[in-house]
Amino acid sequence: MNEGAARVLLFESLHVTLGARRPRAESAIDMKLGFFIALLGVAACGRPNMYADATRDCQSAATLLAPGREPTPEMAPALWRVRACPARAAEILATVLRDSRTTTDTARLEAATWLTQYVHDAQLVSAGIDVATDGRATPEARVAALRTLLWSKAPGHFMPLQAMATGPSCDPRQCYSTYTGHFYGGGPVRGDTIRWPVFGTPMPARYAASIDSAAAVAERTSGTPEIVRRAAAVVRQFPSDRELGGR
C-alpha cells in the first residue's frame, strides 16, 4: 500500500463512520477503528522492502551495484536497493558518473550509468550537465551523461548507448515509456505493478529547460565530437514526460 492509498483508506473510514449516523458511543468506536486501520496502512507504506536494506546496501557504489546475494523476484537486486534509498542511490550514481568522465570503455559506462534511468533526482541532473558539457571528458562519457539527462526529463525510454549516437528507433514524440503507468509498443506493460521512477532529491524549477540548454551547448560548441553532437540532439528531441508534471 502506498501513502496515497493509505490516505484514501483514512478518508473512506471516516466517511463510512460519519455517514452512518450511528449512536454516539458506537460512532466513537468506529472512528477509532478507522484511524487505527489507516495508521496501519501508513506504517506499511514506510516499511523497507524485504530484498534490500538501506543501511547495508546504500553505503557505496560497491554495495549498490553488487551482484545479488540471493534471488529477488520481479527485478534485479540493484533495483530493490534503489527503491530502498532513492536520494542516497542518486548521490552514489552521480559520483560514479563524474568519476567516469575519462572512461572510454562503453561496457563500463553502461554498468556505471544504467541505474540512472530509475531515479528521478536533482543530483543526477547536476552531474549529467557537468560531464555532458565538459570538453575534457571523453566522448563516450559525455554520451553516457547525456543519456542520464534524457532519462531525467523523459524516464523509462529504452535507449542503449549506441542509440544515443544513431538515433532512437522511433519518433521521439511518438515513443512510449517502458515503465508501469506509461505505455510501450501501443499498450501497458502487463503484469508489472511496480511504478518507476523513484523520487529522491527534488528537481529544481525548470530542470527540463536546463537539460535542453546544456544539450544545446554541447551540440553547438565548436570542437564538440560528432558523436556527442548527435547524442545532444537526441536529448533535445525528446519532450518532457507529461506524467511527471514538472516534478
Stockholm file with secondary structure:
# STOCKHOLM 1.0

chainA/1-247         MNEGAARVLLFESLHVTLGARRPRAESAIDMKLGFFIALLGVAACGRPNMYADATRDCQSAATLLAPGREPTPEMAPALWRVRACPARAAEILATVLRDSRTTTDTARLEAATWLTQYVHDAQLVSAGIDVATDGRATPEARVAALRTLLWSKAPGHFMPLQAMATGPSCDPRQCYSTYTGHFYGGGPVRGDTIRWPVFGTPMPARYAASIDSAAAVAERTSGTPEIVRRAAAVVRQFPSDRELGGR
#=GR chainA/1-247 SS CCHHHHHHHHHHHHHHHHHSCCCHHHHHHHHHHHHHHHHHHHHHHHSCCTTCCHHHHSSSHHHHSCCCSSCCSSSCHHHHHHHHCHHHHHHHHHHHHHHTTTCCCHHHHHHHHGGGGGEECHHHHHHHHHHHTCTTSCHHHHHHHHHHHHHHHSTTCCCCHHHHHHCCSSCTTTCCCCSTTSCBTTBCCTTCCCCCCEECSCCCTTHHHHHHHHHHHHHHSTTCCHHHHHHHHHHHHSCCCGGGTTC
#=GC SS_cons         CCHHHHHHHHHHHHHHHHHSCCCHHHHHHHHHHHHHHHHHHHHHHHSCCTTCCHHHHSSSHHHHSCCCSSCCSSSCHHHHHHHHCHHHHHHHHHHHHHHTTTCCCHHHHHHHHGGGGGEECHHHHHHHHHHHTCTTSCHHHHHHHHHHHHHHHSTTCCCCHHHHHHCCSSCTTTCCCCSTTSCBTTBCCTTCCCCCCEECSCCCTTHHHHHHHHHHHHHHSTTCCHHHHHHHHHHHHSCCCGGGTTC
//
